[in-house]
Amino acid sequence: MCRNIRTLFNFEPPATEDEIRAASLQFIRKITTFSNPSPGGGEGVGAAVDDIASISHRLLLALESPGAPKNRQDEAAKAKARAAQRFAT
């Protein structure tokens, strides 16, 4: 599950609300071990995802980097090349 949490800091364009929420959901899934919450626990999980997303958004706004922002397409191409090398048959 954790492999789906992507780095969101120092990218151009900045992370979207959907990306932050998706990472927050993956975090909650990881710490609870639920891929789908029980019917009674859905509200608590939803509230936790909202809280984590809000905190993550504030954190990303507060951070500063001395380096230039990374390009999303370049980073995706590098990840694809690493995966191709790792899983080559």
C-alpha positions as CSV (number, residue, x, y, z in Angstrom):
1,M,0.0,0.0,0.0
2,C,2.7,2.5,0.9
3,R,4.2,2.3,-2.6
4,N,1.2,4.3,-3.8
5,I,2.0,7.3,-1.6
6,R,4.0,9.6,-3.9
7,T,6.2,12.5,-3.0
8,L,4.2,15.7,-3.2
9,F,6.7,18.3,-2.2
10,N,8.8,20.5,-4.5
11,F,7.1,19.8,-7.8
12,E,6.0,22.1,-10.6
13,P,3.0,22.3,-10.9
14,P,2.3,21.9,-7.1
15,A,0.4,18.9,-5.8
16,T,-3.4,19.1,-6.3
17,E,-6.0,18.6,-3.6
18,D,-6.8,15.2,-5.2
19,E,-3.2,14.1,-5.0
20,I,-3.0,15.1,-1.4
21,R,-6.3,13.4,-0.5
22,A,-5.2,10.2,-2.3
23,A,-1.9,10.1,-0.3
24,S,-3.9,10.8,2.9
25,L,-6.2,7.9,2.1
26,Q,-3.3,5.6,1.5
27,F,-1.7,6.6,4.8
28,I,-4.9,5.9,6.6
29,R,-5.2,2.5,4.9
30,K,-1.7,1.6,5.8
31,I,-2.0,2.5,9.5
32,T,-5.4,0.9,9.9
33,T,-4.8,-2.1,7.6
34,F,-8.2,-1.5,6.1
35,S,-8.5,-1.4,2.4
36,N,-12.2,-0.8,2.9
37,P,-13.5,0.3,6.3
38,S,-16.4,-1.5,7.9
39,P,-19.8,0.1,7.5
40,G,-19.8,1.5,11.0
41,G,-16.2,2.9,10.7
42,G,-16.6,4.8,7.4
43,E,-17.3,8.1,9.0
44,G,-14.2,7.9,11.3
45,V,-12.0,7.0,8.3
46,G,-13.4,9.8,6.2
47,A,-12.9,12.3,9.0
48,A,-9.3,11.1,9.5
49,V,-8.6,11.3,5.8
50,D,-9.9,14.9,5.7
51,D,-7.8,15.8,8.8
52,I,-4.6,14.3,7.3
53,A,-5.2,15.9,3.9
54,S,-5.7,19.3,5.6
55,I,-2.5,19.0,7.7
56,S,-0.6,17.7,4.7
57,H,-1.7,20.7,2.6
58,R,-0.6,23.1,5.3
59,L,2.7,21.3,5.6
60,L,3.4,21.5,1.9
61,L,2.6,25.2,1.9
62,A,5.0,25.8,4.8
63,L,8.0,23.9,3.4
64,E,10.7,25.6,1.5
65,S,13.3,24.0,-0.7
66,P,16.7,25.5,-1.8
67,G,16.5,23.4,-5.0
68,A,14.5,24.0,-8.1
69,P,11.1,22.3,-8.3
70,K,11.1,19.0,-10.1
71,N,9.3,18.4,-13.3
72,R,6.5,15.8,-12.9
73,Q,7.0,14.3,-16.4
74,D,10.7,13.9,-16.0
75,E,10.2,12.2,-12.6
76,A,7.6,9.9,-14.1
77,A,9.9,8.9,-16.9
78,K,12.7,8.1,-14.5
79,A,10.3,6.0,-12.4
80,K,9.1,4.2,-15.5
81,A,12.7,3.5,-16.5
82,R,13.6,2.2,-13.0
83,A,10.5,-0.1,-13.1
84,A,11.4,-1.4,-16.5
85,Q,14.9,-2.2,-15.4
86,R,13.7,-3.8,-12.1
87,F,11.0,-5.9,-13.7
88,A,12.7,-6.8,-16.9
89,T,12.4,-10.4,-17.9
